Amino acid sequence: MRLKKQSAKKVIVAVPLVTKEAVLHIRAIVDDVVYLAMPDPFSAVGCWYREFSQLTNIEVIDSLEKA
């Protein structure tokens, strides 16, 4: 893992929603996973938010460049 190679002492992933399967995969490569909810059934991410509008590719690229 890249962060571990950069001498990170601990890697923690924090997400609002997660599936059981995703937690298993994430925990295999980080030290800890923190999440608010693990809905079962999960269905779709957009079902769990009041506002979950789609972004255009340009909006995503612009946000990534700003970060």
OpenMM code with the backbone's topology and positions (N, CA, C; nanometers):
from openmm import Vec3, app, unit

residues = "MET ARG LEU LYS LYS GLN SER ALA LYS LYS VAL ILE VAL ALA VAL PRO LEU VAL THR LYS GLU ALA VAL LEU HIS ILE ARG ALA ILE VAL ASP ASP VAL VAL TYR LEU ALA MET PRO ASP PRO PHE SER ALA VAL GLY CYS TRP TYR ARG GLU PHE SER GLN LEU THR ASN ILE GLU VAL ILE ASP SER LEU GLU LYS ALA".split()
positions = [
    Vec3(0.0838, -0.1168, 0.0000),
    Vec3(0.0000, 0.0000, 0.0000),
    Vec3(0.0890, 0.1239, 0.0000),
    Vec3(0.0553, 0.2206, -0.0806),
    Vec3(0.1383, 0.3382, -0.0999),
    Vec3(0.1604, 0.4180, 0.0291),
    Vec3(0.0551, 0.4385, 0.1091),
    Vec3(0.0712, 0.5156, 0.2325),
    Vec3(0.1649, 0.4465, 0.3307),
    Vec3(0.1555, 0.3165, 0.3390),
    Vec3(0.2453, 0.2431, 0.4271),
    Vec3(0.3901, 0.2575, 0.3812),
    Vec3(0.4115, 0.2609, 0.2515),
    Vec3(0.5458, 0.2789, 0.1981),
    Vec3(0.5990, 0.4184, 0.2295),
    Vec3(0.5082, 0.5139, 0.2525),
    Vec3(0.5482, 0.6507, 0.2855),
    Vec3(0.5583, 0.6691, 0.4371),
    Vec3(0.5682, 0.5600, 0.5094),
    Vec3(0.5880, 0.5600, 0.6540),
    Vec3(0.4666, 0.6035, 0.7350),
    Vec3(0.3476, 0.5857, 0.6834),
    Vec3(0.2275, 0.6130, 0.7629),
    Vec3(0.2218, 0.5100, 0.8747),
    Vec3(0.2005, 0.5568, 0.9974),
    Vec3(0.1960, 0.4640, 1.1111),
    Vec3(0.0645, 0.3888, 1.1156),
    Vec3(-0.0417, 0.4544, 1.0697),
    Vec3(-0.1730, 0.3917, 1.0731),
    Vec3(-0.2585, 0.4503, 0.9609),
    Vec3(-0.3328, 0.3652, 0.8936),
    Vec3(-0.4218, 0.4091, 0.7864),
    Vec3(-0.5650, 0.3750, 0.8267),
    Vec3(-0.6497, 0.4790, 0.8320),
    Vec3(-0.7903, 0.4621, 0.8685),
    Vec3(-0.8757, 0.5156, 0.7544),
    Vec3(-0.9740, 0.4372, 0.7119),
    Vec3(-1.0670, 0.4790, 0.6078),
    Vec3(-1.1998, 0.5107, 0.6753),
    Vec3(-1.2551, 0.6287, 0.6448),
    Vec3(-1.3845, 0.6692, 0.7001),
    Vec3(-1.4823, 0.6929, 0.5868),
    Vec3(-1.5979, 0.6289, 0.5951),
    Vec3(-1.7007, 0.6426, 0.4922),
    Vec3(-1.8381, 0.6526, 0.5590),
    Vec3(-1.9333, 0.7186, 0.4943),
    Vec3(-2.0667, 0.7274, 0.5535),
    Vec3(-2.1455, 0.5969, 0.5440),
    Vec3(-2.1378, 0.5302, 0.4306),
    Vec3(-2.2113, 0.4055, 0.4064),
    Vec3(-2.1173, 0.3017, 0.3489),
    Vec3(-2.1442, 0.1755, 0.3819),
    Vec3(-2.0569, 0.0709, 0.3306),
    Vec3(-2.1339, -0.0612, 0.3266),
    Vec3(-2.0930, -0.1473, 0.2359),
    Vec3(-2.1489, -0.2822, 0.2322),
    Vec3(-2.0600, -0.3748, 0.3147),
    Vec3(-2.1145, -0.4888, 0.3531),
    Vec3(-2.0351, -0.5872, 0.4275),
    Vec3(-1.9133, -0.6299, 0.3466),
    Vec3(-1.9355, -0.6516, 0.2187),
    Vec3(-1.8273, -0.6965, 0.1312),
    Vec3(-1.7168, -0.5913, 0.1211),
    Vec3(-1.7563, -0.4651, 0.1107),
    Vec3(-1.6568, -0.3582, 0.0988),
    Vec3(-1.5720, -0.3486, 0.2253),
    Vec3(-1.6358, -0.3623, 0.3424),
    Vec3(-1.5610, -0.3573, 0.4681),
    Vec3(-1.4550, -0.4674, 0.4716),
    Vec3(-1.4895, -0.5858, 0.4277),
    Vec3(-1.3925, -0.6962, 0.4262),
    Vec3(-1.2729, -0.6657, 0.3368),
    Vec3(-1.3005, -0.6094, 0.2193),
    Vec3(-1.1920, -0.5767, 0.1264),
    Vec3(-1.1062, -0.4628, 0.1802),
    Vec3(-1.1702, -0.3610, 0.2356),
    Vec3(-1.0966, -0.2450, 0.2856),
    Vec3(-1.0117, -0.2837, 0.4063),
    Vec3(-1.0690, -0.3595, 0.4989),
    Vec3(-0.9951, -0.3994, 0.6194),
    Vec3(-0.8706, -0.4816, 0.5876),
    Vec3(-0.8718, -0.5460, 0.4739),
    Vec3(-0.7555, -0.6266, 0.4352),
    Vec3(-0.6343, -0.5404, 0.4006),
    Vec3(-0.6554, -0.4132, 0.3710),
    Vec3(-0.5426, -0.3291, 0.3286),
    Vec3(-0.5197, -0.2056, 0.4167),
    Vec3(-0.6021, -0.1841, 0.5192),
    Vec3(-0.5835, -0.0707, 0.6096),
    Vec3(-0.5903, -0.1180, 0.7546),
    Vec3(-0.5639, -0.0268, 0.8456),
    Vec3(-0.5656, -0.0619, 0.9877),
    Vec3(-0.7063, -0.0611, 1.0469),
    Vec3(-0.7912, 0.0287, 0.9989),
    Vec3(-0.9260, 0.0366, 1.0539),
    Vec3(-1.0211, 0.1000, 0.9535),
    Vec3(-1.1494, 0.0655, 0.9662),
    Vec3(-1.2555, 0.1235, 0.8839),
    Vec3(-1.3607, 0.1797, 0.9790),
    Vec3(-1.3975, 0.3056, 0.9568),
    Vec3(-1.5004, 0.3711, 1.0375),
    Vec3(-1.6148, 0.4064, 0.9434),
    Vec3(-1.7377, 0.3730, 0.9836),
    Vec3(-1.8529, 0.4031, 0.8987),
    Vec3(-1.9737, 0.4347, 0.9854),
    Vec3(-2.0687, 0.5093, 0.9274),
    Vec3(-2.1899, 0.5463, 0.9993),
    Vec3(-2.2976, 0.4404, 0.9883),
    Vec3(-2.3068, 0.3771, 0.8720),
    Vec3(-2.4131, 0.2782, 0.8521),
    Vec3(-2.3690, 0.1696, 0.7553),
    Vec3(-2.4222, 0.0482, 0.7818),
    Vec3(-2.4036, -0.0649, 0.6923),
    Vec3(-2.5438, -0.1213, 0.6652),
    Vec3(-2.6195, -0.0540, 0.5773),
    Vec3(-2.7570, -0.0977, 0.5509),
    Vec3(-2.7615, -0.2367, 0.4892),
    Vec3(-2.8632, -0.3130, 0.5291),
    Vec3(-2.8814, -0.4464, 0.4720),
    Vec3(-3.0300, -0.4672, 0.4450),
    Vec3(-3.0742, -0.4707, 0.3226),
    Vec3(-2.9931, -0.4690, 0.2006),
    Vec3(-2.9444, -0.3281, 0.1682),
    Vec3(-2.8326, -0.3209, 0.0989),
    Vec3(-2.7714, -0.1924, 0.0656),
    Vec3(-2.8427, -0.1242, -0.0509),
    Vec3(-2.8777, -0.1932, -0.1523),
    Vec3(-2.9383, -0.1454, -0.2785),
    Vec3(-2.8488, -0.0456, -0.3491),
    Vec3(-2.8713, 0.0847, -0.3334),
    Vec3(-2.7915, 0.1848, -0.4048),
    Vec3(-2.7571, 0.2996, -0.3112),
    Vec3(-2.6413, 0.3602, -0.3307),
    Vec3(-2.5961, 0.4696, -0.2448),
    Vec3(-2.6971, 0.5841, -0.2433),
    Vec3(-2.7490, 0.6180, -0.3580),
    Vec3(-2.8415, 0.7311, -0.3687),
    Vec3(-2.9673, 0.7165, -0.2849),
    Vec3(-3.0032, 0.5956, -0.2486),
    Vec3(-3.1227, 0.5724, -0.1670),
    Vec3(-3.1069, 0.6244, -0.0251),
    Vec3(-2.9861, 0.6476, 0.0198),
    Vec3(-2.9598, 0.6836, 0.1586),
    Vec3(-2.9339, 0.8319, 0.1788),
    Vec3(-2.9508, 0.9118, 0.0736),
    Vec3(-2.9284, 1.0564, 0.0819),
    Vec3(-3.0509, 1.1326, 0.0327),
    Vec3(-3.0780, 1.2463, 0.0947),
    Vec3(-3.1869, 1.3335, 0.0457),
    Vec3(-3.1521, 1.3898, -0.0909),
    Vec3(-3.0266, 1.4332, -0.1051),
    Vec3(-2.9799, 1.4923, -0.2305),
    Vec3(-2.8581, 1.4148, -0.2777),
    Vec3(-2.8711, 1.3474, -0.3898),
    Vec3(-2.7600, 1.2705, -0.4445),
    Vec3(-2.7625, 1.2849, -0.5965),
    Vec3(-2.7441, 1.4083, -0.6400),
    Vec3(-2.7496, 1.4343, -0.7838),
    Vec3(-2.6207, 1.3872, -0.8521),
    Vec3(-2.6327, 1.3559, -0.9774),
    Vec3(-2.5190, 1.3093, -1.0561),
    Vec3(-2.4305, 1.4273, -1.0945),
    Vec3(-2.3008, 1.4013, -1.1003),
    Vec3(-2.2052, 1.5020, -1.1447),
    Vec3(-2.1621, 1.4701, -1.2870),
    Vec3(-2.1275, 1.5742, -1.3580),
    Vec3(-2.0724, 1.5528, -1.4920),
    Vec3(-1.9250, 1.5155, -1.4782),
    Vec3(-1.8683, 1.4587, -1.5824),
    Vec3(-1.7256, 1.4258, -1.5825),
    Vec3(-1.6420, 1.5509, -1.5601),
    Vec3(-1.6836, 1.6613, -1.6186),
    Vec3(-1.6099, 1.7876, -1.6047),
    Vec3(-1.6094, 1.8336, -1.4585),
    Vec3(-1.7228, 1.8208, -1.3896),
    Vec3(-1.7294, 1.8594, -1.2481),
    Vec3(-1.6369, 1.7731, -1.1627),
    Vec3(-1.6329, 1.6454, -1.1908),
    Vec3(-1.5456, 1.5551, -1.1160),
    Vec3(-1.3995, 1.5886, -1.1405),
    Vec3(-1.3626, 1.6063, -1.2650),
    Vec3(-1.2240, 1.6390, -1.2997),
    Vec3(-1.1840, 1.7719, -1.2366),
    Vec3(-1.2711, 1.8705, -1.2405),
    Vec3(-1.2439, 2.0012, -1.1808),
    Vec3(-1.2216, 1.9881, -1.0297),
    Vec3(-1.3047, 1.9104, -0.9624),
    Vec3(-1.2900, 1.8910, -0.8187),
    Vec3(-1.1596, 1.8199, -0.7853),
    Vec3(-1.1242, 1.7198, -0.8636),
    Vec3(-0.9984, 1.6465, -0.8405),
    Vec3(-0.8774, 1.7357, -0.8629),
    Vec3(-0.8845, 1.8211, -0.9638),
    Vec3(-0.7716, 1.9126, -0.9898),
    Vec3(-0.7561, 2.0128, -0.8772),
    Vec3(-0.8672, 2.0590, -0.8189),
    Vec3(-0.8623, 2.1548, -0.7086),
    Vec3(-0.8072, 2.0907, -0.5814),
    Vec3(-0.8328, 1.9622, -0.5661),
    Vec3(-0.7835, 1.8925, -0.4462),
    Vec3(-0.6355, 1.8712, -0.4609),
] * unit.nanometer
topology = app.Topology()
chain = topology.addChain("A")
for resn in residues:
    res = topology.addResidue(resn, chain)
    for name in ("N", "CA", "C"):
        topology.addAtom(name, app.Element.getBySymbol(name[0]), res)
